[in-house]
Amino acid sequence: MHKLSKLAATLFIGTLMSATVMAAGSTFVTVNGVAISQSLADAFIAEQTAKGAQDTPDLKNAVREELIRRELLVQEAKKAGLDKKPDVAAQADAARAAIYIRAYIQDYLKKNPVSDAQLRAGYEKIKSQLGSTEYKARHILVKTEEEAKAIIDNLGKGAKFDELAKQSIDKGGDLGWASAGNFVKPFSDALTALAKGKYTETPVKSEFGYHVIELEDTRPLNAPAFEELKPRLLQQAQGEQINKMVEELRGKAKVN
């Protein structure tokens, strides 16, 4: 396939999956008397360059062809009366609303940026939750305290943890290496109190059932660097910021 045809096909397939608001402005191309704006073409070009495409005459030609194809399909849909169907109109409204929402959120985040200090505070909080030690543990999880006590009794009589772990609800009980902060509090409290090679001599109750925990080994925990986690921290902070903003709007809204 010709290079331009491939690009046009990619644009065509990709943009059929989304809706774009027709923007006013100078005319880019006219299709059967209907003007397609330059600003709409610019938006398509900007979307592709943001994904790594080069702003070249080939790209502009591909965008032109895509917009012509889209307009032809829109005109045929209107001739068929599809724009009058309630379900189609509802989908168009939903797509338009999604574009406005995305634009508003982008504008809101631009005007209310998350500071580096906020991200570093979040990073330090995560580090404190992780602690300085990583644990290699396994457990046997059962439904009742009586079952857990029976397992502990058998361990005391010389039974192998590996064999008894076959009874575990989670199919074997090997937890690998993890920080204590990855576990629910009753579990982490019991785990951090164990010496290497020892197991809990009383059942540990959590929301999941009753655990018998064995600590196999420990090692120092080296937390990922701030720069490594920064993109994830930013995404999380922005999500929390948006949720807070929406909750404030919801609190002020009059809903009948």
C-alpha positions in Angstrom: 0.0 0.0 0.0 1.2 3.5 -0.8 2.7 5.4 2.2 0.0 8.1 2.0 -2.8 5.6 1.7 -1.6 3.7 4.8 -1.5 7.0 6.8 -5.0 8.0 5.5 -6.3 4.5 6.4 -4.9 4.7 9.9 -6.5 8.1 10.4 -9.7 7.0 9.0 -10.0 3.9 11.2 -8.9 5.6 14.3 -11.0 8.7 14.1 -14.2 6.8 13.2 -14.0 5.5 16.8 -14.4 9.1 18.2 -16.4 12.2 17.6 -15.0 15.7 17.0 -16.8 18.9 17.4 -16.9 20.9 14.1 -15.1 24.1 14.8 -15.7 27.5 13.2 -13.0 29.2 11.2 -11.5 29.5 7.7 -12.4 26.7 5.2 -9.9 23.9 4.8 -11.9 21.9 2.1 -15.5 21.9 0.8 -17.4 18.6 0.2 -20.7 18.8 -1.7 -21.0 22.4 -0.6 -20.3 21.7 3.1 -17.3 23.6 4.4 -14.8 21.8 6.7 -12.9 24.3 8.8 -9.2 24.8 9.0 -9.3 24.6 12.8 -10.7 21.1 12.6 -7.9 20.0 10.2 -5.4 21.6 12.6 -6.8 19.6 15.5 -6.4 16.4 13.5 -2.8 17.3 12.6 -2.0 18.2 16.2 -3.4 14.9 17.4 -1.2 12.9 15.0 2.0 15.0 15.7 1.4 14.4 19.4 1.6 10.7 18.7 4.9 11.1 16.9 3.9 11.8 13.3 5.9 14.4 11.3 4.1 17.6 10.2 4.7 17.1 6.5 2.7 17.6 3.3 1.9 13.8 3.3 0.3 14.2 6.8 -1.7 17.2 5.6 -2.9 15.3 2.5 -3.8 12.3 4.6 -5.8 14.5 7.0 -7.5 16.2 4.1 -8.6 12.8 2.6 -9.7 11.6 6.1 -11.9 14.7 6.6 -13.4 14.3 3.1 -14.3 10.7 3.8 -15.8 11.5 7.2 -17.9 14.3 5.7 -19.2 12.0 3.0 -20.2 9.4 5.5 -21.9 12.1 7.7 -23.9 13.4 4.7 -25.0 9.8 3.8 -26.0 9.2 7.5 -28.1 12.4 7.4 -29.7 11.4 4.1 -30.7 8.1 5.8 -32.3 10.1 8.6 -29.9 8.6 11.2 -29.3 11.9 12.9 -33.0 12.0 13.8 -32.9 8.6 15.6 -33.0 9.1 19.4 -30.3 6.6 20.2 -27.9 8.1 17.6 -28.6 11.6 18.8 -28.0 10.5 22.4 -24.6 9.0 21.4 -23.7 12.3 19.6 -24.6 14.3 22.7 -22.5 11.9 24.9 -19.5 12.2 22.5 -19.8 16.0 22.5 -20.0 16.1 26.3 -16.9 13.9 26.6 -14.9 16.4 24.4 -16.1 19.3 26.6 -15.2 17.4 29.8 -11.8 16.5 28.5 -11.1 20.1 27.5 -12.3 21.4 30.9 -10.2 19.0 32.8 -7.1 19.8 30.8 -7.7 23.5 31.3 -8.3 22.9 35.1 -5.1 21.0 35.5 -3.2 23.7 33.6 -4.5 26.4 35.9 -4.1 24.2 39.0 -0.9 22.3 38.5 0.3 19.8 41.0 3.5 21.1 42.6 6.8 19.2 42.8 6.6 19.6 46.6 3.2 17.8 46.6 4.7 14.9 44.6 7.7 14.7 46.9 5.4 14.6 50.0 3.5 11.8 48.4 6.7 10.0 47.6 7.9 10.3 51.2 4.6 9.0 52.5 4.8 5.9 50.3 8.4 5.4 51.4 7.4 5.5 55.1 4.5 3.1 54.5 6.9 0.7 52.7 9.4 0.8 55.5 13.1 -0.2 55.2 12.7 -4.0 55.1 11.4 -6.5 52.6 10.1 -9.8 53.8 10.0 -13.2 52.1 7.1 -15.0 53.6 4.5 -17.7 53.1 1.3 -18.4 54.9 -1.5 -20.9 55.2 -4.9 -19.3 55.0 -8.0 -21.1 56.3 -11.5 -20.2 57.1 -11.7 -21.0 60.8 -9.6 -20.5 63.8 -9.9 -24.2 64.7 -8.3 -25.1 61.3 -5.5 -22.7 61.9 -4.8 -24.0 65.4 -4.7 -27.6 64.0 -2.1 -26.5 61.5 0.0 -24.9 64.2 -0.3 -28.0 66.3 0.9 -30.2 63.3 3.8 -27.8 62.7 4.8 -28.3 66.3 4.8 -32.0 65.8 7.2 -31.8 62.9 4.9 -31.5 59.9 6.4 -29.7 56.9 5.0 -26.2 56.1 5.1 -26.9 52.4 2.8 -29.9 52.8 0.4 -28.1 55.1 0.3 -25.1 52.8 -1.6 -27.3 50.3 -4.6 -26.6 52.5 -4.3 -22.9 52.0 -7.3 -21.2 50.4 -4.9 -19.3 48.0 -3.3 -22.5 46.6 0.0 -22.8 48.3 0.6 -19.6 50.3 4.0 -18.4 48.8 4.0 -14.6 49.1 7.4 -13.9 47.6 9.2 -10.7 48.6 7.1 -7.8 49.8 7.2 -4.9 52.2 5.0 -5.1 55.3 2.9 -2.2 54.0 1.6 -4.5 51.2 -0.4 -6.5 53.8 -3.4 -5.8 55.9 -2.4 -4.6 59.4 -3.0 -7.8 61.5 -0.9 -9.7 59.0 1.9 -7.1 58.8 2.0 -6.7 62.6 2.4 -10.5 63.0 4.9 -10.7 60.1 7.3 -8.0 61.4 7.3 -9.6 64.9 8.6 -12.9 63.6 12.3 -14.0 63.6 13.6 -15.6 60.4 12.6 -19.2 60.1 9.8 -18.9 62.6 6.1 -19.2 62.2 3.2 -17.6 64.1 2.2 -19.8 67.1 -1.3 -18.4 67.3 -3.8 -17.8 64.4 -3.7 -14.4 62.8 -7.2 -13.2 62.0 -7.8 -10.8 59.1 -10.7 -9.9 56.8 -9.7 -12.9 54.6 -9.7 -15.6 57.3 -7.1 -17.1 59.6 -3.4 -17.1 58.7 -0.5 -19.1 59.9 2.6 -17.1 58.7 6.2 -18.2 58.3 9.0 -15.7 57.7 11.6 -17.2 55.5 14.0 -14.3 55.1 14.4 -10.5 55.2 16.5 -8.0 53.2 16.9 -4.2 53.1 14.2 -2.5 51.0 15.5 -0.1 48.4 12.6 2.1 47.4 12.4 3.3 43.7 13.9 6.7 43.1 11.5 9.7 43.1 12.0 10.4 39.4 11.0 6.8 38.6 7.7 7.1 40.5 7.0 10.7 39.5 4.8 10.0 36.5 2.6 7.6 38.6 2.6 10.1 41.5 1.5 12.9 39.2 -1.3 10.8 37.7 -2.6 9.8 41.1 -2.4 13.4 42.5 -4.2 14.8 39.4 -6.9 12.1 39.8 -7.4 13.1 43.5 -7.5 16.7 42.5 -10.1 16.2 39.9 -12.2 14.0 42.2 -12.1 16.7 44.9 -13.1 19.4 42.3 -16.1 17.3 41.1 -17.2 16.6 44.7 -17.2 20.3 45.4 -19.3 20.9 42.3 -21.6 18.1 43.3 -22.0 19.6 46.7 -23.1 23.0 45.2 -25.3 21.6 42.6 -29.1 21.6 42.7 -30.3 18.2 41.7 -34.0 17.3 41.5 
